[in-house]
Amino acid sequence: MKYRLLKIPPIKTIEKLRKNKDELCEYLRDYDSSFKPTDSIEILDFEYGLKILYYHKDGNKPYKTRVYLNKMGDTKLLR
């Protein structure tokens, strides 16, 4: 069985690039070969991190979802 190494971008970098969606898309393309230049993303915040939904050009449903969690020390989950 072959395993491939999955590169995961850090959540801090994603949060910094969030203000400029074009830069964020370019950054995510470097990490994910399935994310094409014609695709778009939607970023959703939730209590423990953020969720990125990937959409094809004319798609209504996301074809992929990535969840990035904050470090456990940054949340009140274990307090």
C-alpha positions in Angstrom: 0.0 0.0 0.0 1.3 3.4 -1.0 1.0 6.4 1.3 1.4 9.9 0.3 2.6 12.7 2.5 -0.1 15.2 3.1 1.1 18.7 3.6 -1.1 20.7 5.9 -0.9 24.5 5.9 -0.8 26.1 9.3 -4.0 27.8 10.5 -2.1 31.0 11.5 -1.0 31.5 7.9 -4.5 30.9 6.6 -5.9 33.5 9.1 -3.2 36.1 8.0 -4.0 35.6 4.3 -7.8 35.6 4.8 -8.1 39.3 4.0 -6.8 38.8 0.5 -8.8 35.9 -1.0 -6.6 35.7 -4.2 -3.4 35.2 -2.1 -5.2 32.6 0.1 -6.3 30.7 -3.0 -2.8 30.7 -4.4 -1.4 29.6 -1.1 -3.9 26.7 -0.8 -3.2 25.6 -4.4 0.4 25.0 -3.4 -0.8 22.5 -0.8 -3.7 20.9 -2.7 -3.3 19.7 -6.3 -7.1 19.1 -6.7 -7.8 22.9 -6.2 -7.9 24.4 -9.7 -7.6 28.1 -10.7 -11.3 28.1 -11.7 -12.5 26.8 -8.3 -13.5 29.0 -5.4 -13.6 28.7 -1.6 -15.8 29.7 1.2 -14.4 30.1 4.8 -16.6 29.4 7.8 -15.6 30.2 11.4 -16.6 28.0 14.2 -15.7 27.9 17.9 -12.6 25.7 17.6 -11.1 26.7 14.3 -12.2 27.3 10.7 -13.6 25.3 7.8 -12.8 25.8 4.1 -15.3 24.6 1.6 -14.0 24.1 -2.0 -16.4 24.6 -4.9 -16.0 23.9 -8.6 -16.6 26.8 -11.0 -20.4 26.4 -11.4 -21.0 24.0 -8.5 -23.6 24.5 -5.8 -22.2 21.9 -3.4 -18.7 21.8 -2.1 -16.5 19.0 -3.5 -14.2 19.1 -0.6 -14.1 20.4 3.0 -11.0 21.0 5.1 -11.2 21.8 8.8 -8.3 23.5 10.6 -8.5 23.4 14.4 -6.9 25.8 16.8 -4.3 24.4 19.2 -6.0 22.9 22.3 -4.3 25.5 24.5 -6.0 28.3 22.5 -9.5 27.0 23.4 -11.6 26.6 26.5 -12.5 23.0 25.7 -10.3 21.5 28.4 -10.6 24.2 31.0 
